[in-house]
Amino acid sequence: MAIAYLDPAAVPRATSLTRSEGLPAGPGAPPPPGTGSPGLPTGPGARVAARPGSHRQVDLLAIAQGFAVSAAGITELQGIRERSWVLLAVTDLFEAWAIGWPPGGRIELHDHGPSSGAVVVASGVLTETTVRPTRHEVALIGTHRVEAGEYRCFGPRYVHDLSNDGDDPAVSVHVYGPRLTTMSYYELRPRGRLHRVRSDTVPPVGPFDATSDHDPS
């Protein structure tokens, strides 16, 4: 389920920033060396060019944090029994979604193709599991508890899943740039090998689209 919820006033003005490199960051995760205080946007996906070769850049984390201020109160995400999503905004630079997570809500391991992203938890608690292949083809698995106000940022081909393992519902804001074009889904095979199950083309959404069948997590 997706319902358009366009609020341009909630989108912070994009600033011209250079893309930073490092590990996914957020409160509770150490920032990459030399990036300043932990509360500042850091890591791949926090600041990203709109498309390869473009000089226009956007701060995905700042946009996600702006929307997260009011996302927990979105009517369409209240009292849901299955994961549901609402389109917040879409431009030629990025797309932004709010996702509601009932207790037990989850999505399988996936990436976002060539897009970078920022996820901010607006209410509740989510668990993120990351999977990173190594040169020896054995995946490294990490788990992160992401509470309200905390965030995760990531670059292209970042493989993770998200779940609500608690007893209370949660709402998160997801911002991707450039806009989503493909997503791939994975499973862990014996001996810790990461196997791609399928790749999907993501249909483009417009600012007045009322629905989207594709899960934007």
C-alpha positions in Angstrom: 0.0 0.0 0.0 1.3 3.5 -0.8 -0.4 6.8 -0.6 1.0 10.1 -1.9 1.8 12.4 1.0 3.7 15.2 -0.7 4.9 18.0 1.6 7.5 20.1 -0.2 7.8 22.5 2.8 9.2 19.6 4.9 12.1 19.1 2.5 15.3 20.9 3.6 17.0 22.9 1.0 19.7 20.8 -0.8 23.2 22.0 -0.2 26.2 21.5 -2.4 28.3 19.0 -0.5 30.9 16.5 -1.5 30.1 12.8 -1.1 31.9 11.4 2.0 33.3 7.9 2.2 33.3 5.5 5.1 31.2 3.0 7.0 27.4 3.4 7.7 27.1 5.9 10.5 24.5 7.1 13.0 24.2 7.7 16.7 25.8 4.7 18.4 28.0 3.9 15.4 31.5 5.4 15.2 31.9 8.0 12.5 34.6 7.6 9.9 37.9 9.2 10.9 38.1 13.0 10.4 34.4 13.5 9.9 33.6 15.6 13.0 31.0 15.0 15.7 28.8 11.8 15.6 25.6 13.8 15.2 26.6 15.1 11.8 25.6 13.4 8.5 28.5 11.0 7.7 29.1 7.9 5.6 28.2 6.8 2.1 24.6 8.0 1.3 24.6 10.9 3.6 25.7 13.2 0.8 25.4 12.1 -2.8 25.4 13.4 -6.3 22.0 13.2 -8.0 23.3 11.0 -10.9 26.8 10.0 -12.2 28.6 13.0 -13.6 26.1 15.5 -12.2 27.3 18.6 -10.3 24.0 18.8 -8.4 24.2 17.1 -5.0 21.8 16.5 -2.2 22.0 15.6 1.5 19.9 12.6 1.8 20.2 12.4 5.6 19.1 16.0 6.1 16.0 15.3 4.0 15.2 12.1 5.9 15.6 13.9 9.3 13.3 16.7 8.2 10.5 14.3 7.2 11.0 12.2 10.3 9.9 15.1 12.6 6.3 14.4 11.6 6.3 11.0 10.0 5.2 9.2 13.1 1.8 11.0 12.9 0.9 10.0 9.4 -2.7 8.7 9.5 -2.3 6.0 6.9 0.5 4.3 9.0 -1.6 4.0 12.2 -3.0 0.7 13.3 -1.6 -1.2 10.3 -1.4 -5.0 10.4 1.2 -5.3 7.6 4.1 -3.2 6.4 2.8 -0.2 4.6 4.4 2.8 2.8 3.6 6.3 2.0 5.2 8.4 -0.7 6.5 11.7 0.9 8.2 13.4 -2.1 9.9 12.6 -5.4 12.1 14.9 -7.5 14.7 14.4 -10.1 17.3 14.2 -7.3 15.7 11.8 -4.8 12.6 10.0 -3.6 11.4 9.8 0.0 9.1 7.3 1.7 7.6 6.7 5.2 7.2 3.1 6.1 5.1 1.7 8.9 6.3 -1.5 10.7 3.8 -3.5 12.8 5.3 -5.8 15.3 7.0 -8.6 13.4 7.2 -6.6 10.2 10.3 -7.3 8.1 11.7 -7.4 4.6 14.2 -9.8 3.1 17.9 -9.1 2.4 18.1 -6.6 -0.4 20.1 -3.7 -2.0 19.0 -0.5 -3.8 21.0 -1.0 -7.0 23.1 2.1 -7.8 21.2 4.4 -5.4 22.5 5.6 -2.0 20.2 6.0 0.9 19.5 7.3 4.4 17.0 5.7 6.9 15.8 7.6 10.0 13.6 5.9 12.6 10.8 8.3 13.5 9.2 6.2 16.2 9.7 2.8 17.7 12.8 0.6 17.2 14.0 -1.3 14.1 16.8 -3.9 13.8 19.1 -3.7 10.8 21.1 -6.7 9.6 23.9 -6.0 7.2 25.7 -8.6 5.0 29.0 -7.8 3.4 30.8 -10.3 1.1 34.6 -10.7 1.6 37.3 -11.6 -0.9 37.0 -15.1 0.5 33.3 -15.2 -0.4 32.3 -15.6 3.2 29.8 -12.9 4.3 30.3 -10.7 7.3 27.1 -10.2 9.2 26.4 -7.2 11.5 23.3 -6.3 13.5 22.3 -2.8 14.6 19.5 -1.6 16.9 18.1 1.7 15.5 15.9 3.6 17.9 13.8 6.7 17.3 15.9 9.6 16.2 18.8 7.4 15.1 19.8 6.7 11.5 21.7 4.5 9.0 23.3 5.8 5.8 24.6 3.7 3.0 26.0 3.7 -0.6 25.2 1.7 -3.7 24.9 -2.1 -3.6 24.6 -2.1 0.2 22.9 -5.3 1.3 20.7 -5.3 4.4 17.4 -6.1 5.9 15.2 -4.4 8.4 12.7 -5.8 10.9 10.5 -4.7 13.9 11.4 -7.3 16.5 9.6 -5.5 19.3 6.0 -5.4 20.6 5.3 -1.8 19.5 4.8 -0.4 16.0 7.5 1.6 14.3 7.8 4.2 11.5 10.8 5.0 9.5 11.7 7.5 6.7 13.8 6.3 3.7 15.4 8.7 1.2 17.2 7.4 -1.9 19.3 9.3 -4.4 19.4 9.0 -7.3 15.8 7.7 -7.5 15.4 3.9 -7.3 15.8 2.1 -10.6 16.6 -1.5 -9.5 16.6 -3.6 -6.3 18.1 -7.1 -5.9 17.2 -9.6 -3.2 19.5 -12.1 -1.5 19.7 -15.1 0.7 22.5 -16.6 2.8 23.6 -20.0 1.6 25.5 -22.7 3.6 29.0 -21.6 4.7 28.0 -18.0 4.8 27.8 -17.4 1.0 25.5 -14.5 -0.2 23.4 -15.6 -3.1 21.3 -13.2 -5.3 17.8 -14.6 -5.7 16.4 -12.0 -8.1 16.7 -8.5 -9.4 13.7 -6.2 -10.0 13.2 -3.1 -12.1 11.6 -0.4 -9.9 8.9 1.5 -11.8 9.4 5.3 -11.5 6.9 7.1 -9.4 5.6 10.6 -10.0 4.8 13.3 -7.4 1.1 12.7 -7.7 1.1 8.9 -7.8 -1.3 7.5 -5.2 0.0 3.9 -5.2 3.1 1.9 -5.7 3.2 -1.9 -5.7 6.9 -2.0 -5.3 8.3 -2.2 -1.7 10.7 0.8 -1.3 12.5 -0.5 1.8 
